[in-house]
Amino acid sequence: MAVSAAFRILRAENIRSAARAAEWLTGRMTASGRPLYPGNVVALGGAISPALEATLRCSRESKLMPVARLRHRTGVYSTRPPTDHNARARLWPEWTLRLTSRHASGRPVAQRAEELLAVACLLAGTTTPIRDAVRLTGTTVSSHNVSTFLATLTRHLDGADVLRAVILLADHLDTNGAPIDYARRRALFTTRPQFIDARAWLELQRRLRSNSSPNPVHAQRWLFHTLTGSPAHHAHPDIAPATPGQRQHYQRFCWRILPAEAELLRHTARRLLDEHGINEPLQWTPQLPDRALYGLQLPGPDPHSISPERLHQAVPGSDFSIAQFARTLKMTTAHVVHLLSEHPVDWSPPRFRRTQHTATRTAQWRQWYERDRLSLQVIADLEETTLATIRLALLKNGTQLRPAGSRPGRPRRK
């Protein structure tokens, strides 16, 4: 495997050098009025080797439209011409963060960059029309949006490296495949208006928060996005965020989510997949070896450079500014939002943390009280909490308390 990789690198370096040398030839041909497109370089005369064909294609890289650079994979100096392969169907948040060029203010240069990059990834090395690529990725951007985005991308200093990274990611997916069939998931879940029972979600909110939102729609959006990989605004109209304000509120929900809430949502998502007989991981992200990206200057840092432990240690606690937190970690706010969504932090004040602890322990307390016949005071002593906390938690849980003066049980010796 290492020898094969080394051979590919050496071949690419040779084609790169040869392409630079051939620029004068292809440049003179186009200057004379003869059109020269990467796809018709074989028309120069006779049968030519794949390496020479690649050399002539890649010699035109700086003169090509961005879509052609993707289709012919000139950024990686490949000998492989475009094919009709179109199995790639999404781009992952981690890669969106790494490949999205941003203004000095930190805002992305293009709206819906995740969807546009997904289309670009599908176009890499293929003959798929842009309109078909849009349909296959399950997005609603237009062909004009894609072309404009790619043109804007190439005007940035890191644009060429972004295109190279997109091609490398596409090659990796072609070679290794993906364990998740996103097209099947979109077909199953895009038209679904509800994913979780609203009562179950509101009950959890009642236990964990004193100011829970009465509307469980954010939980529905989270499940749609996690299951399909599509942005929440592609969900069923009953749950899709339709206004900028709703999208902003959903984003805040994602990074303010509590660990117990995330656990319930993941359990629900797993159950939905099981109901459809889908034996796939809930989520997955392709990983390229470090050597594949060596020398590339990508717009965004790797989110994995911040470990969950460091993230949790750096959270200020209670309420805080996401922008200030991003500056502390020296990342964009988009990176921090993603990290907090993937690794929920118990950011609550101490009083709420006690409430969450109570919610996770109530089932055990009820078992001790009803099955083992322990008294409220004995349970409070075992948990090192107050009698009032135990009493209130059991009452909220629907436990029928024994009359005062009844003989309680004692802790069982192990």
C-alpha positions as CSV (number, residue, x, y, z in Angstrom):
1,M,0.0,0.0,0.0
2,A,2.8,2.4,0.9
3,V,4.7,1.6,-2.3
4,S,1.5,2.2,-4.3
5,A,0.9,5.5,-2.6
6,A,4.5,6.6,-3.2
7,F,4.2,5.6,-6.9
8,R,1.0,7.8,-7.2
9,I,2.8,10.7,-5.6
10,L,5.8,10.3,-7.9
11,R,3.5,10.0,-11.0
12,A,1.6,13.2,-10.0
13,E,4.9,15.1,-9.5
14,N,6.1,14.0,-12.9
15,I,2.9,15.0,-14.6
16,R,3.0,18.4,-12.7
17,S,6.5,19.0,-14.0
18,A,5.6,17.9,-17.6
19,A,2.5,20.0,-17.5
20,R,4.5,23.1,-16.7
21,A,6.8,22.4,-19.6
22,A,3.9,21.8,-22.0
23,E,2.2,25.1,-21.2
24,W,4.1,26.8,-24.0
25,L,2.7,24.3,-26.5
26,T,-0.9,24.4,-25.5
27,G,-0.6,28.2,-25.0
28,R,0.6,28.7,-28.6
29,M,-2.2,26.5,-29.9
30,T,-4.9,28.5,-28.2
31,A,-3.3,31.8,-29.2
32,S,-3.5,30.6,-32.9
33,G,-7.3,30.4,-32.5
34,R,-7.5,26.6,-32.1
35,P,-9.9,25.8,-29.2
36,L,-8.3,23.4,-26.7
37,Y,-10.5,21.9,-24.0
38,P,-9.2,19.3,-21.6
39,G,-11.6,16.7,-23.0
40,N,-10.4,17.0,-26.6
41,V,-6.7,17.1,-26.2
42,V,-6.6,13.6,-27.7
43,A,-7.6,15.3,-31.0
44,L,-4.1,16.7,-31.2
45,G,-3.3,13.7,-33.4
46,G,-3.1,9.9,-33.0
47,A,-3.3,7.8,-29.9
48,I,-1.5,9.2,-26.9
49,S,-0.7,7.7,-23.6
50,P,-2.7,8.4,-20.5
51,A,0.2,10.2,-18.9
52,L,0.7,12.5,-22.0
53,E,-3.1,13.1,-22.1
54,A,-3.0,14.1,-18.4
55,T,0.0,16.3,-19.0
56,L,-1.8,18.2,-21.8
57,R,-5.0,18.5,-19.7
58,C,-3.2,19.7,-16.6
59,S,-1.2,22.2,-18.6
60,R,-4.4,24.2,-19.1
61,E,-5.4,24.2,-15.4
62,S,-4.9,28.0,-14.8
63,K,-7.0,28.7,-17.9
64,L,-9.9,26.4,-17.0
65,M,-13.3,27.1,-15.5
66,P,-13.5,25.8,-12.0
67,V,-16.0,23.1,-13.0
68,A,-13.7,21.8,-15.6
69,R,-10.8,21.7,-13.1
70,L,-13.0,19.6,-10.8
71,R,-14.2,17.3,-13.6
72,H,-10.7,16.6,-14.9
73,R,-9.1,16.6,-11.5
74,T,-6.3,18.8,-12.8
75,G,-5.5,20.0,-9.2
76,V,-4.1,16.6,-8.3
77,Y,-2.5,16.0,-11.8
78,S,-4.4,12.8,-12.4
79,T,-4.2,10.6,-15.4
80,R,-7.9,9.6,-14.9
81,P,-10.4,11.3,-17.3
82,P,-13.9,12.1,-16.1
83,T,-16.3,9.2,-15.6
84,D,-20.1,8.9,-14.9
85,H,-19.5,7.9,-11.3
86,N,-21.9,9.8,-9.0
87,A,-22.3,7.8,-5.8
88,R,-21.2,10.7,-3.5
89,A,-24.2,12.4,-2.0
90,R,-23.2,14.8,0.8
91,L,-20.4,16.7,2.5
92,W,-19.8,16.5,6.2
93,P,-19.8,19.4,8.7
94,E,-16.2,18.8,9.6
95,W,-15.1,19.2,6.0
96,T,-17.4,22.1,5.4
97,L,-15.6,23.9,8.2
98,R,-12.2,23.1,6.8
99,L,-13.1,24.0,3.2
100,T,-15.2,27.1,3.6
101,S,-13.4,30.4,2.7
102,R,-14.4,33.3,4.9
103,H,-14.3,37.1,4.9
104,A,-12.1,38.9,7.4
105,S,-15.2,39.2,9.7
106,G,-15.4,35.4,9.9
107,R,-18.5,35.1,7.8
108,P,-18.5,32.5,4.9
109,V,-18.0,34.0,1.4
110,A,-21.1,32.1,0.3
111,Q,-24.4,31.2,1.9
112,R,-25.2,27.5,2.0
113,A,-21.6,26.6,1.6
114,E,-22.2,23.1,2.9
115,E,-24.6,22.3,0.1
116,L,-22.5,24.0,-2.6
117,L,-19.4,22.1,-1.5
118,A,-21.4,18.8,-1.5
119,V,-22.3,19.4,-5.2
120,A,-18.6,20.3,-6.0
121,C,-17.6,17.0,-4.4
122,L,-20.0,15.1,-6.6
123,L,-18.7,16.9,-9.7
124,A,-15.1,16.0,-9.1
125,G,-13.9,13.5,-11.7
126,T,-17.4,13.0,-13.1
127,T,-19.3,14.0,-16.2
128,T,-22.5,14.5,-14.1
129,P,-24.3,17.7,-15.2
130,I,-24.6,20.3,-12.4
131,R,-28.4,20.1,-12.3
132,D,-28.2,16.3,-11.8
133,A,-25.5,16.7,-9.1
134,V,-27.8,19.1,-7.3
135,R,-30.6,16.6,-7.4
136,L,-28.4,13.7,-6.3
137,T,-27.2,15.6,-3.2
138,G,-30.7,16.5,-2.2
139,T,-30.2,20.2,-2.1
140,T,-32.1,23.1,-3.8
141,V,-29.3,25.3,-4.9
142,S,-29.3,26.3,-8.6
143,S,-26.7,25.6,-11.3
144,H,-26.0,29.3,-11.3
145,N,-25.4,29.2,-7.5
146,V,-22.8,26.4,-8.0
147,S,-21.0,28.1,-10.8
148,T,-20.9,31.4,-9.0
149,F,-19.6,29.8,-5.8
150,L,-16.8,28.0,-7.6
151,A,-15.8,31.2,-9.5
152,T,-15.8,33.1,-6.2
153,L,-13.7,30.3,-4.6
154,T,-11.0,30.5,-7.2
155,R,-10.5,34.2,-6.5
156,H,-9.3,33.4,-3.0
157,L,-5.7,32.6,-2.2
158,D,-6.7,29.2,-0.8
159,G,-9.2,28.4,-3.6
160,A,-6.9,26.1,-5.5
161,D,-6.1,24.1,-2.4
162,V,-9.8,23.8,-1.6
163,L,-10.5,22.4,-5.0
164,R,-7.6,19.9,-4.5
165,A,-9.0,18.8,-1.2
166,V,-12.5,18.3,-2.7
167,I,-10.9,16.1,-5.4
168,L,-8.9,14.1,-2.8
169,L,-12.0,13.6,-0.7
170,A,-14.0,12.5,-3.7
171,D,-11.2,10.0,-4.6
172,H,-11.2,8.7,-1.1
173,L,-15.0,8.0,-1.2
174,D,-14.7,6.4,-4.6
175,T,-12.0,4.0,-3.3
176,N,-13.3,3.3,0.2
177,G,-17.0,3.9,-0.1
178,A,-19.2,5.1,2.8
179,P,-21.0,3.1,5.4
180,I,-24.2,5.3,5.2
181,D,-26.6,5.4,2.3
182,Y,-27.7,9.0,2.6
183,A,-29.9,8.9,-0.5
184,R,-32.0,6.1,1.1
185,R,-32.3,8.0,4.3
186,R,-33.4,11.1,2.6
187,A,-36.0,9.1,0.7
188,L,-37.3,7.7,4.0
189,F,-37.2,10.7,6.3
190,T,-37.5,13.9,4.2
191,T,-41.3,13.8,4.1
192,R,-41.7,12.8,7.7
193,P,-43.3,15.6,9.9
194,Q,-42.4,14.1,13.3
195,F,-39.5,12.0,14.7
196,I,-40.0,12.1,18.4
197,D,-43.1,12.1,20.6
198,A,-43.6,15.7,21.8
199,R,-44.7,14.5,25.2
200,A,-41.5,12.5,25.8
201,W,-39.4,15.5,24.9
202,L,-41.4,18.0,27.0
203,E,-41.2,15.6,30.0
204,L,-37.4,15.5,29.7
205,Q,-37.3,19.3,29.4
206,R,-39.5,19.6,32.5
207,R,-37.0,17.6,34.5
208,L,-33.9,19.2,33.2
209,R,-34.7,22.9,32.8
210,S,-36.7,25.4,34.6
211,N,-37.3,27.5,31.5
212,S,-38.0,24.7,28.9
213,S,-39.4,25.7,25.5
214,P,-43.0,24.6,25.0
215,N,-42.2,23.8,21.4
216,P,-40.3,20.6,20.7
217,V,-39.8,21.4,17.0
218,H,-36.0,21.9,17.5
219,A,-35.7,18.3,18.6
220,Q,-37.6,17.2,15.4
221,R,-35.1,19.3,13.3
222,W,-32.1,17.8,15.1
223,L,-33.3,14.3,14.3
224,F,-34.0,15.1,10.7
225,H,-30.5,16.6,10.2
226,T,-28.8,13.8,12.0
227,L,-30.6,11.0,10.1
228,T,-30.4,12.5,6.6
229,G,-27.3,14.7,6.7
230,S,-29.3,17.4,5.0
231,P,-29.7,20.9,6.5
232,A,-32.8,21.4,8.6
233,H,-34.5,23.7,6.1
234,H,-34.9,20.7,3.8
235,A,-37.2,19.0,6.3
236,H,-40.9,18.7,6.1
237,P,-42.6,22.1,6.1
238,D,-44.1,21.4,9.6
239,I,-40.7,21.4,11.2
240,A,-38.3,23.2,8.7
241,P,-37.1,26.5,9.9
242,A,-38.4,29.0,7.4
243,T,-37.1,32.4,8.6
244,P,-33.5,33.5,9.5
245,G,-34.7,33.9,13.1
246,Q,-35.9,30.3,13.3
247,R,-32.6,29.1,11.8
248,Q,-30.6,31.1,14.3
249,H,-32.8,29.7,17.2
250,Y,-32.2,26.2,15.9
251,Q,-28.4,26.7,15.7
252,R,-28.5,28.0,19.3
253,F,-30.5,24.9,20.3
254,C,-27.7,22.7,18.8
255,W,-24.9,24.1,20.8
256,R,-26.8,24.7,24.0
257,I,-28.1,21.1,24.1
258,L,-27.5,19.2,27.3
259,P,-25.9,15.8,27.5
260,A,-29.1,14.1,28.7
261,E,-31.1,15.7,25.8
262,A,-28.5,14.6,23.3
263,E,-28.6,11.1,24.7
264,L,-32.4,10.9,24.2
265,L,-32.2,12.2,20.7
266,R,-29.5,9.8,19.7
267,H,-31.4,6.9,21.2
268,T,-34.5,8.0,19.2
269,A,-32.5,8.3,16.0
270,R,-31.1,4.8,16.5
271,R,-34.5,3.4,17.1
272,L,-35.9,5.0,13.9
273,L,-33.1,3.4,11.9
274,D,-33.7,0.0,13.5
275,E,-37.4,0.2,12.6
276,H,-36.4,0.5,8.9
277,G,-33.9,-2.3,9.2
278,I,-31.0,0.1,8.6
279,N,-27.8,-1.4,10.1
280,E,-25.6,1.7,9.6
281,P,-23.8,3.9,12.1
282,L,-25.9,6.9,13.2
283,Q,-23.2,9.3,12.0
284,W,-19.9,9.1,10.1
285,T,-17.2,11.3,8.7
286,P,-14.6,10.2,6.2
287,Q,-11.0,10.8,7.3
288,L,-8.1,11.4,5.0
289,P,-4.5,10.6,6.1
290,D,-2.5,13.6,7.0
291,R,-0.1,13.0,4.1
292,A,-2.9,13.4,1.7
293,L,-3.4,17.0,2.7
294,Y,0.3,17.8,3.2
295,G,1.2,21.2,1.9
296,L,-2.4,22.4,1.4
297,Q,-3.4,25.6,3.0
298,L,-7.1,25.2,3.8
299,P,-9.3,28.1,5.0
300,G,-10.4,26.5,8.3
301,P,-8.6,24.5,11.0
302,D,-9.4,20.9,11.7
303,P,-12.2,20.7,14.3
304,H,-10.5,17.6,15.7
305,S,-7.5,19.7,16.8
306,I,-9.7,20.6,19.9
307,S,-10.3,17.5,22.0
308,P,-13.6,17.1,23.9
309,E,-11.7,17.3,27.2
310,R,-10.1,20.6,26.2
311,L,-13.4,21.9,25.0
312,H,-15.2,21.0,28.2
313,Q,-12.4,22.5,30.3
314,A,-12.5,25.8,28.4
315,V,-16.3,26.4,28.7
316,P,-16.8,29.4,31.0
317,G,-19.9,27.8,32.6
318,S,-23.4,29.3,33.1
319,D,-24.1,31.8,30.3
320,F,-21.4,33.0,27.9
321,S,-20.8,34.6,24.6
322,I,-20.2,32.1,21.8
323,A,-18.1,34.7,19.9
324,Q,-15.9,35.2,23.0
325,F,-15.5,31.5,23.5
326,A,-14.5,31.1,19.8
327,R,-11.8,33.8,20.3
328,T,-10.5,31.9,23.4
329,L,-10.1,28.7,21.4
330,K,-8.8,30.7,18.3
331,M,-11.5,29.2,16.1
332,T,-14.5,30.5,14.2
333,T,-17.9,30.6,15.9
334,A,-19.0,28.0,13.3
335,H,-16.3,25.6,14.6
336,V,-17.3,26.1,18.2
337,V,-21.0,25.6,17.4
338,H,-20.1,22.3,15.7
339,L,-17.9,21.2,18.6
340,L,-20.5,22.0,21.2
341,S,-23.1,20.2,19.2
342,E,-21.0,17.1,18.8
343,H,-19.7,17.1,22.4
344,P,-22.5,18.5,24.6
345,V,-21.4,20.5,27.6
346,D,-23.2,20.7,30.9
347,W,-23.1,24.5,30.9
348,S,-25.9,24.9,33.4
349,P,-25.5,26.8,36.7
350,P,-25.1,24.6,39.8
351,R,-28.8,24.6,40.6
352,F,-29.7,23.2,37.2
353,R,-26.9,20.7,37.4
354,R,-28.4,19.3,40.5
355,T,-31.8,19.1,38.7
356,Q,-30.2,17.1,35.9
357,H,-28.5,14.8,38.3
358,T,-31.9,14.2,40.0
359,A,-33.5,13.4,36.6
360,T,-30.9,10.7,35.9
361,R,-31.1,9.2,39.4
362,T,-34.9,9.3,40.0
363,A,-35.5,5.8,38.4
364,Q,-33.0,4.3,40.9
365,W,-34.5,6.1,43.8
366,R,-38.0,4.9,42.9
367,Q,-36.6,1.3,42.7
368,W,-35.1,1.6,46.1
369,Y,-38.3,3.1,47.5
370,E,-40.8,0.7,46.0
371,R,-38.9,-2.6,45.5
372,D,-36.4,-2.4,48.3
373,R,-38.7,-0.5,50.7
374,L,-36.0,2.0,51.7
375,S,-37.2,5.1,53.5
376,L,-36.8,8.6,52.0
377,Q,-34.3,9.5,54.6
378,V,-32.2,6.4,53.9
379,I,-32.2,7.1,50.2
380,A,-31.2,10.7,50.9
381,D,-28.3,9.5,53.1
382,L,-27.1,7.1,50.4
383,E,-27.2,9.9,47.7
384,E,-25.8,12.5,50.0
385,T,-28.7,14.9,49.3
386,T,-31.7,16.3,51.1
387,L,-34.9,14.5,52.1
388,A,-36.9,17.2,50.3
389,T,-35.0,16.5,47.0
390,I,-35.8,12.8,47.2
391,R,-39.5,13.5,48.1
392,L,-40.0,16.1,45.3
393,A,-38.3,13.9,42.7
394,L,-40.4,10.9,43.5
395,L,-43.7,12.9,43.6
396,K,-42.9,14.4,40.2
397,N,-42.1,10.9,38.9
398,G,-45.6,9.8,39.9
399,T,-44.5,7.6,42.8
400,Q,-47.2,7.0,45.5
401,L,-45.5,7.8,48.8
402,R,-46.1,5.6,51.8
403,P,-48.0,7.0,54.8
404,A,-45.9,8.6,57.5
405,G,-45.0,6.2,60.3
406,S,-44.9,3.0,58.1
407,R,-41.9,0.8,58.7
408,P,-39.2,1.4,56.1
409,G,-36.7,-1.1,54.9
410,R,-33.0,-0.9,55.5
411,P,-30.1,-0.9,52.9
412,R,-29.2,-4.4,51.8
413,R,-25.7,-5.5,52.7
414,K,-23.6,-6.6,49.7
